[in-house]
Amino acid sequence: MGGDIALATSNNGNQWNYRGVILSESITLSFPSIYEINDRHYLLVDSNESNNVRLFKAEKFPYNWTCIDTLLEGNKWTDPSIFYYNSNYFLFTTLKSTGNLHLFLFLKYIG
């Protein structure tokens, strides 16, 4: 079973125009979050079936996403979110087996 993330746009929030699939993977994808950092666009998705958290970068926003890094490996992480504070990037995510929230500090530069 695979997963897709698609794009739809609207000028009024009532009528939507389907633009197509922007990311297709061989695993289930959910909880997509897009971040703009230094005029570049990044996508973080919940893909706990793969036991990792991967970061994608848009080659041509909002299409053509490429995985640029695996941020975490080895566990089923859910609902990942990036937060920028005081010149640092943090990753909040939940460990599926316990439901505990974890906080990680990025040592790699994003952007």
N, C-alpha and C positions, 0 to 999 in steps of 0.2 A: 504494500500500500504506500502510495506517495502523497506528497503534499504540494499544494500550489498557493501562492499569494497573488491575488489579482488587484487591479486598480480600477476604481470608478471615480468619476469627478462630477461635481454638481455646482451650479451657480446659486442655487437657492435652498439646498438641503432637502428638497422634495422630489425633484426629478434628477435621475442619475444617468450618466453616460458610461457604459462599460468600456474600458480601454484595453482589457486583456490581462493575461498572466504576466507578472513581472519577475517571479521567481518560482522555479519548479525543482523540487528535490525528491529523492527516492524515499524520504521519511516524512512523517507527519510534521507539519509546521503550524504553529499558532502563536498568539500574543506578539504580533509584529510591532516593533518600535523603530521609528526612523529618527535619526539625529543629524543635525547639520553642525559640523565643526570645521571652522576655517574654510567655508565655502565648499566643503565636500559633504557628501551624504552617506550615512552609514545605516545599516539595518541589523537589528538584533532580533532573533526569533527563538521561541520556545521549541526545541527539538529534542526533548528528553529521551526519545527512543534511541538516539544516537549516543547517549551518555556523554554529551559535551555541550558546550555553548560556543557557537561560532559567530564571528563578526563578518558582515558582508559590506562591501563598498560599491557604490554606484559608479560605473564607468561613464554612463550617460543617464543622469537622473530623469525620470524615475525608473528607467529600464536598465537592463544589462548589469545585474548584480554579480559580483565575484566574491567568493569567500577569501578573506585576506588573513584571517587568524583564527585559531581555536583558543578561546580564552580560558576554558575549564575543560577537564577531561575526567572520566572515570566514574561519574555518578549521574543519576537522573536529576538534572537541575530544571526547575520550572520558573516561569514568569521572570526572566532576567530583565533588569533595567539598569541603564547607565546614568550616573549622576555626577555632575562636575561641580566641585567646590574647592575654593582656595587653591587653585592651580593643580588640582588632582582629580583624576577620574576614578570613580568607585563603581563597582558592580554589585547590585543587590540581586539575590536570587534565593529561591527556596529549594531545599533538598526534599525531593518527593517522598522518600521513605520515612522521613521524620516530621515533615511539615515545618522544620526550623528554618528561619530566615538567616542567610549568611551575607556578610559584607566583605568584599575583596577590594584592595587598592591596586590599581593598575600601575605597574612599573614601566610599562611600554607607553610611548607617546602615541596618541591618537590624533590624527589630523595631519 
